[in-house]
Amino acid sequence: MEQLIISLISGAVGGNAAGAVLKDKSLGTLGNSIAGILGGGIGGQVLGMLGAGGGLDLGAIIGQVA
């Protein structure tokens, strides 16, 4: 459950960061957050099924956020 929460939060942050960098593609703060949360959640689940990212050590958390 913690891995999913980390994926969702980092997805929201990443979505807003991408929106800030690509201003012409920005969906606004809420839109960027929703797109990032969806991408982070789906991406985290797919990577989990492939065996990437496990445990709650600092290296795994940094890997998930990246």
Residue frames as qw, qx, qy, qz and C-alpha x, y, z in Angstrom:
[[0.000, 0.885, 0.465, 0.000, 0.00, 0.00, 0.00],
 [0.320, -0.773, 0.097, 0.539, 2.87, 2.35, 0.79],
 [0.412, -0.086, 0.590, 0.689, 4.36, 1.78, -2.66],
 [0.177, 0.657, 0.642, 0.354, 1.08, 2.81, -4.28],
 [0.183, -0.927, -0.239, 0.222, 0.90, 5.98, -2.19],
 [0.409, -0.546, 0.340, 0.647, 4.49, 6.86, -3.09],
 [0.359, 0.216, 0.677, 0.605, 3.74, 6.27, -6.77],
 [0.062, 0.815, 0.551, 0.167, 0.64, 8.47, -6.66],
 [0.269, -0.887, -0.053, 0.371, 2.33, 11.33, -4.82],
 [0.404, -0.398, 0.476, 0.672, 5.44, 11.27, -7.00],
 [0.324, 0.439, 0.694, 0.469, 3.20, 11.07, -10.08],
 [0.012, -0.924, -0.380, 0.033, 1.33, 14.21, -9.02],
 [0.334, -0.771, 0.207, 0.502, 4.61, 16.05, -8.38],
 [0.442, -0.106, 0.648, 0.611, 6.04, 14.80, -11.68],
 [0.270, 0.665, 0.639, 0.277, 2.91, 15.83, -13.59],
 [0.076, -0.970, -0.162, 0.167, 3.12, 19.36, -12.25],
 [0.423, -0.578, 0.416, 0.560, 6.86, 19.51, -12.93],
 [0.427, 0.201, 0.696, 0.541, 6.28, 18.40, -16.52],
 [0.142, 0.847, 0.499, 0.118, 3.51, 20.97, -16.89],
 [0.239, -0.888, 0.060, 0.388, 5.86, 23.68, -15.65],
 [0.423, -0.345, 0.581, 0.604, 8.56, 22.69, -18.13],
 [0.156, 0.252, 0.747, 0.595, 6.19, 22.19, -21.10],
 [0.171, 0.344, 0.353, -0.853, 4.00, 25.24, -20.65],
 [0.439, 0.197, -0.410, -0.775, 2.30, 24.81, -24.02],
 [0.527, -0.085, -0.821, -0.203, 1.23, 21.27, -23.03],
 [0.022, -0.028, 0.707, -0.707, 0.17, 22.15, -19.47],
 [0.316, -0.482, -0.751, -0.322, -3.31, 21.10, -18.34],
 [0.381, -0.700, 0.083, -0.599, -3.31, 23.41, -15.33],
 [0.147, -0.457, 0.762, -0.435, -2.41, 22.40, -11.80],
 [0.738, -0.017, 0.493, -0.461, -5.40, 20.10, -11.28],
 [0.861, 0.448, -0.113, -0.214, -5.15, 18.51, -14.73],
 [0.401, 0.605, -0.662, 0.188, -1.41, 17.95, -14.39],
 [0.357, -0.357, 0.733, -0.456, -1.93, 16.42, -10.95],
 [0.848, 0.138, 0.326, -0.393, -4.64, 14.05, -12.17],
 [0.774, 0.546, -0.315, -0.065, -2.61, 13.02, -15.22],
 [0.176, 0.587, -0.726, 0.312, 0.45, 12.47, -13.02],
 [0.576, -0.227, 0.632, -0.466, -1.50, 10.46, -10.44],
 [0.910, 0.290, 0.106, -0.278, -2.92, 8.21, -13.16],
 [0.637, 0.611, -0.459, 0.099, 0.48, 7.78, -14.77],
 [0.062, -0.545, 0.730, -0.408, 2.21, 7.18, -11.45],
 [0.720, -0.119, 0.519, -0.445, -0.38, 4.68, -10.28],
 [0.911, 0.378, 0.007, -0.163, -0.50, 2.71, -13.52],
 [0.487, 0.669, -0.529, 0.191, 3.27, 2.91, -14.02],
 [0.280, -0.504, 0.706, -0.412, 3.92, 1.76, -10.47],
 [0.848, 0.015, 0.406, -0.340, 1.59, -1.21, -10.88],
 [0.830, 0.524, -0.187, -0.037, 3.15, -2.23, -14.19],
 [0.265, 0.654, -0.642, 0.300, 6.68, -1.98, -12.77],
 [0.544, -0.357, 0.624, -0.433, 5.55, -3.96, -9.73],
 [0.932, 0.201, 0.194, -0.232, 4.25, -6.74, -11.97],
 [0.705, 0.607, -0.338, 0.143, 7.58, -6.78, -13.80],
 [0.851, -0.279, -0.259, 0.361, 9.42, -7.20, -10.51],
 [0.367, 0.434, -0.166, 0.806, 10.95, -3.71, -10.36],
 [0.223, -0.489, 0.240, -0.808, 10.90, -1.81, -7.08],
 [0.740, -0.383, -0.547, -0.081, 10.33, -3.62, -3.87],
 [0.589, -0.317, -0.449, 0.592, 10.72, -3.04, -0.19],
 [0.103, -0.963, -0.223, -0.114, 10.76, 0.26, 1.59],
 [0.645, -0.367, 0.041, 0.668, 14.47, 0.97, 1.81],
 [0.013, 0.767, -0.035, -0.641, 15.71, 4.39, 0.72],
 [0.127, -0.277, 0.711, 0.634, 17.10, 3.14, -2.60],
 [0.143, 0.408, 0.877, 0.209, 13.77, 1.55, -3.57],
 [0.069, 0.813, 0.436, -0.379, 11.84, 4.71, -2.68],
 [0.040, -0.655, 0.310, 0.688, 14.22, 6.90, -4.71],
 [0.156, -0.033, 0.849, 0.504, 13.93, 4.45, -7.61],
 [0.146, 0.611, 0.778, -0.002, 10.14, 4.64, -7.50],
 [0.032, 0.828, 0.182, -0.529, 10.11, 8.41, -7.35],
 [0.077, -0.481, 0.549, 0.679, 12.50, 8.64, -10.29]]
